[in-house]
Amino acid sequence: IDDQLRIIDEDFLSRCFVAGYIVDQPEPAPVISKPKWNGKRSLSVGMSGPDVKILQQILALEGCYEFDKFTGYFGGITRAAVIKYQEKYRSEILVPAGLDNPTGFVGGYTLRSLAKGYA
């Protein structure tokens, strides 16, 4: 069989035609309702728990978390998202803490910022 031969099957039928091209339909984005932040413990790489999962949801709503799953594990992806969040809210997180650069650590000022927007 010629390797260029394409078989029409269910996968093919699940695609749509857009401007004459076959385009895979994207997975629907998960609907995230505004979570309530009641976290009081500082969070850093290696930690896990329901508060980390809520943190990831908040970071996604803020446009900082770019992963499609909320794992509840604080790894490199979550740290990078926290850095983006800290940069986004530099004036209320970094400046009062006397920091020039974001840390990716969820401590005092970051916790207060999360509580302010998601209490």
N, C-alpha and C positions, 0 to 999 in steps of 0.2 A: 504494500500500500504506500502510495506517495505520502511523504511526511508533510506535505502541504494540504492534504485532505482534511477538511474539518467536518466533524459530525455534529448535526443538530441534535442537542439533547436538552434536558431540563435546565442545565446551567446556561446554555445559550438562550433558551427562552426566558430566563430570568433577567436578561439584559434588555436594554432599551435602545432605540435608535435616536440619536441626537445629531442634527445637522448632517445626516447621512453617514455618521460613524456609529459603530457599536460601542457603547460605553457601559461599563459595569455600574449597576446601581449601588450607590454607597450604602453602607450599613447606617441605619438611622442613629443619630446621635442620642446618647442616653439623656433622658429628661432628668434634670437635677433641680429639685426644689431647694429653696434657700435653707441650708442647714443651720442649726443653732450651735454656736460655739460655747461650750461650757468648760473647755479645757483649762486646767490650772497648772499642769506640770509642764516643765520645759521639755522640748522635743529635739532630738538630734538623730543623726545617722545611726542605724542599727536598732532603733526602737520600733515597737509595733503596738497596735491596739486600736480600739474604736475611735479614740481621739485623733489618731493619725489618719484614719479613713475620712473623718469629717474634715480635717485639715486639707486633705487632697481634694475633696469636693469643693471646699471654699476656694482653693487655689485654681481649680478648673473654672469656677464661676468668674474669678478675677482675670481669667485669660493667661494664667501663669503655668498651669499644669497641663502638659501636652500629651499625656498618656491616656489611653482609652479605658483603663481599669483603675478602680480605687481598691488598692490591695490592703491598706492598713499597715503597710511596712514602709518605714522611712529609709529609703535608699537614695542612690544618686539622683534619680529622676525627681524625687520629692525635694531633695536638697536644692537642685537647680531651680525648681519652681518657687521655693521659699526665697531664694536669692532674687528672683524676678519680682516677687511680691515686695520684698524689702526695698528693692530699687524703686518700684512703683510708688511706694509710700515712704520714700526717703525722708521727707520732712518730719514725719511723725515716728519713724523708727530709728533711722541712722543718725540724724542730726542730734536729737536729744541724748542719744547714747554716746555721742562724741566719736562716731565711726565714719570713716571715709568710704569704706567698702562694705557691702553686705556679707554676712557670715554664713547664711544657710542654717543657722541655729535659731530655733524658736524659743526665745527667752522673753524677758520682761516687756520690752517695748513692742515686740512682735505679738506677744500674747494680748497686750492691751489693744493693739490695732485690730486684731481678729475679734476680740470681745466687743469693740466699738461698732464694728460693721455687721456682726452676726450674732448678737446677744439675743 
